[in-house]
Amino acid sequence: MEFESLERRSNTRTDTPENNKWHGLDRPSWRSFLVAMVALAGALFLALYSGAAVETGHLITAVISAVGALGLAGWVALTIVPVLARRTPLRWLSYRIDYKVTREGGVYIAMIFIIAMAALNTGNNLLFMVLACLIAGVLVSGVLSHQVLGGIDVRLKLPEHIFAERTILAVAELHNTKQWMPSFSVALVSEDKPKSKKRPQMQALPHILDRPVYFPHIPHQREIRQEIELTFPRRGIYRQDALGLRTRFPFGFLQKTRRIDSEIEAVVYPAVHPTEEFFELLPLLSGELESFQRGRGNDLYGIRDYLFNESARHLDWKASARTGALQVREYAREDERRILLAFDPYTELADKDHQQFERAVTLCACLAWQFHEMNSILEFRSAGFVTPRVNAGEIIYDILRYLAGVTPLKQQAGKHFLDTLDDAQDIFKVVLTNEPRSAIPPGLWNSSHFLFVSSL
């Protein structure tokens, strides 16, 4: 029975688009509006009738008709207009719209002034009618473009992970919430946030949206999406504090831009495509890593016969003397690559050498991504940022997010970042630093590979 009642209810529902349109209407407001129109039409009729009565000499009828017309108009003004005003959404009054006269609009306004001067000098009624039509065109253009920009919600969606110098697909969504009216010829553009005198001005961050996105038609109660190809030239934080809806509809005389505040922020990771320095480093780094791992193996797996191409350092002389043949010790294989990647941001680089720091950040990001693809056990350390020693896939985006915003720091007297690496003697370290070779702690040389920022 329960399923049958649900089925009956579902069959009796009529959620068609036509019914949805009528469902969203404010019926009391429309009823009040129609009553007001009927009352005002009656007041207009009584006013015309009063004028006709005066011409025919029926003064009493004229006075009664005029009083009735004024009474109806006053009743509408005192009773229905306040009700409609309270129920009318005034959100459009808060829209911040900037106006800019286009080249076509400048020509049109110049024509208005010329015809206005001609009409005033000649007193020609035809010129006054033409002037009125021209001014009406400007008013109609302003009203229609204002309606086109109103009632539109904007959303800009970005991918979760963004890399510099790599094209991504973003999605721009415009939702027309107006009940009946569509919008035409709207462009989504990037806008600057207006400056405030009360707040100190911060360094402007680069914008996310770098070119307009054009929407020719947005139907009422519909959402339109467009995919945008975006490419961020460098790492860093990109912020879009304001977007704009721009239109020249319908005549192109005025360019109107409605500013919309937004809090969109994008963290752009450094580029991870291999660089020239990376290709030179990778073979050397792989050899040092393999050598360090073989040297650190200490779990004895077994003893077996010596092969002619093996190193003699693993010979077991006691077993060889007992069996009369050369025997070697075999250790348990260490499959995982265990790496500590350290980035030293303390530097005394001048502004002209800032590109060296950027190359160091890019190289560090490439190394972290390479260790992630090798499925290594990775730990990352930098000034004020440390990750646990886990699988690289668990922390790779935390590392890239840190590298996206890292900046050069001033070296503090008596404090050296490299001194914090002394407690990690059991793991191979790859260190990017600007310290001179003489400042490297002696205990780090045997278990580390150093990359000097000044040589990049």
C-alpha positions, 0 to 999 in steps of 0.5 A: 500500500505504501508503494501504491500511494507513492506511485499515485502521488508521483502520477498526479504531479505535473512538474512541467516547465509551464507549471514551474513558470507559474509556480514562481509567480507572486500571485498577490502582487500580480493581483494588486497590480491588475487592480491598480491598472483597472483603477487608474484606467477608471480614473483616466476615463473619469478625467476625460469625461470631466473635460468633455462635461466642462465643454458641454456646460455640465459643471456639476458632472464635471466636478463629480467626475474630476473628484472621482478621478482624483479619489481613484488615483489617491486610493491607488497611491495610498493603498496599492503602491506601498504594497507593491513597493514592499513586495518588489525586490530592489536588489538591482539598486545595489548593482555597481555599474560602470558606464563608458561611452563607445565610439559609436555612442560619441557620434550619436551624442554629437548628433543629438547636440547638433539636432538640438541646436538646430531645433532651438534655432529654427523652432521646427517641430519636426526637429524636436520630434527627431530630437525626442526620438534620439534621446528616447533611444539613449534611454531605451538603450540604458534600460535594456542593458541594465535589465540584461546585466541584472539577475545573473549569478556568476561562478568560475570553477578551476581544477584542484591542481594547477601547474605553471606553463601548462594549459588547464580547462576552467569553467565559467557559469552564468545563471540567469535567475530572471523569471521572464527576460533573457540576457543577450551579448554578455561578456565575463571580464576581469575587473580590479577591486576598487581601492579603499582608503581605510585599508592599506593597499597590499601588493596586487596579485595577478588575475586568474581570468586573462581575457573576456568570455563571451556569452551571446544568449542566456535564456531565462531560468537557465544556466550556461557554461563555457570552458576556458583555456587558461595558462599561468606563466609562473608559479605563485598565488593568483587571485580574482577579487572582482569579475565584471559582466559587460555588455553593449546591448542593444545599440552599442552606444554605452558599454556597461560593466557590472562589477561582482565581488569574488574571492577566487584564489588559485595556487599555481605549482611550479612547472614540473617538466624536466629542465636542462639542469634536471637532465644533467642531474638525474643520472648522477643522482640515481648512481649516488642513491643506489650506492648509498642504499647498497652501502646501508643494507645490513640485514643478512639474507644468506651465504652463497657461492662467489660469482666471478663478476662480484665485488670482493668486499662482501666475501665471508672469509670464515665460510670460505675457509670452512668450505674451501671455496669463496663464499659471499654474504647476501643481504636483504634487498631494500626495494624502496627508495628513501629520500630526504629532499631539503630546500634552503630558502635562505639566500643573499641573492641580489634582485638581478639573480632572482632567476637563479632562485626561481630555477632552484624552485623549479628544479626542486619541484621536478625532483619531488615529482620524479620521486613521486613517480618512482614511488619513493619514501619521501620527506621534505624539509624547508624553513618552517615547513616539514613533512612526515617520512611517508610515500611520496604520493601522500605529500607531493601536493603539500610540497608543491603548494609550499614551493608555489609560494616560497620566497627568498629569506634573509640569512639569520646570524648564528642560524643555519638551515643545514644544521637541522639535517644532522638528525637524518643520517639514516636516509639519503639527502638531496639538498638545494642550498646557497651556502658555500661549500665551506659552510656545509657540515662535515657529517652531511657530505657522506649521505647527501648530494648538494645542489648549489643555487648560485651555480644554476 
